[in-house]
Amino acid sequence: MDTYLTKKSRRKRPWEYPIFAFMAIIIYATIETAVSFVLERNLSTASVSIILLALELWPVVHMIRRRIHCSQAAKVSVGLRSVSIERLSFERLELMLHLSNPEKKIAYLVDHGFLQDMRIDWENRCLVLTLPMQEVRQERLVKVVCSGCGAENLIHVGRVGVCEYCGTKLMYRE
């Protein structure tokens, strides 16, 4: 289970697909109607059809935006799953997650309830991971020497870590 995802991000909404299909049919019919009114030079009725079209598009745009936010939150959560340190600089986040301006996107996702157990430290320009205490107590930290640069790193037993200095993936084997 992804500890950084909220229930809002994990919740499946199977009813969105039929609603999306229904709204697509309604929107298509409204567009056809608006075009026919414009061709007939009945502009007042065409303007009402265009307003109706905008109202019909709102739930569809809302569903699409929610899907995009959920997929971004999942991408961030998967990217942070292997991290064994508490603070990540914005530059390192950008390299790890392959996102431009990851701090703004993560701040948005946290503020809107898609991500949890993290906060943005704007003063020090880093992301602070705040795992629940029970998970921290359950997992042991061990020192691992990086094969890429020889630096010592702390990682959780059984998790893949990333070297703080060169980005090499690290794994502790007993």
Rosetta blueprint (number, residue, H / E / L):
1 M L
2 D L
3 T L
4 Y L
5 L E
6 T L
7 K H
8 K H
9 S H
10 R H
11 R L
12 K L
13 R L
14 P L
15 W L
16 E H
17 Y H
18 P H
19 I H
20 F H
21 A H
22 F H
23 M H
24 A H
25 I H
26 I H
27 I H
28 Y H
29 A H
30 T H
31 I H
32 E H
33 T H
34 A H
35 V H
36 S H
37 F H
38 V H
39 L H
40 E L
41 R L
42 N L
43 L H
44 S H
45 T H
46 A H
47 S H
48 V H
49 S H
50 I H
51 I H
52 L H
53 L H
54 A H
55 L H
56 E H
57 L H
58 W H
59 P H
60 V H
61 V H
62 H H
63 M H
64 I H
65 R H
66 R H
67 R H
68 I H
69 H H
70 C H
71 S H
72 Q H
73 A H
74 A H
75 K H
76 V H
77 S H
78 V H
79 G H
80 L H
81 R L
82 S L
83 V L
84 S L
85 I L
86 E L
87 R E
88 L E
89 S E
90 F H
91 E H
92 R H
93 L H
94 E H
95 L H
96 M H
97 L H
98 H L
99 L L
100 S L
101 N L
102 P H
103 E H
104 K H
105 K H
106 I H
107 A H
108 Y H
109 L H
110 V H
111 D H
112 H L
113 G L
114 F L
115 L E
116 Q L
117 D L
118 M E
119 R E
120 I E
121 D E
122 W L
123 E L
124 N L
125 R L
126 C E
127 L E
128 V E
129 L E
130 T L
131 L L
132 P L
133 M H
134 Q H
135 E H
136 V H
137 R H
138 Q H
139 E L
140 R L
141 L E
142 V E
143 K E
144 V E
145 V E
146 C L
147 S L
148 G L
149 C L
150 G L
151 A L
152 E E
153 N E
154 L E
155 I E
156 H E
157 V L
158 G L
159 R L
160 V E
161 G E
162 V E
163 C L
164 E L
165 Y L
166 C L
167 G L
168 T L
169 K E
170 L E
171 M E
172 Y L
173 R L
174 E L
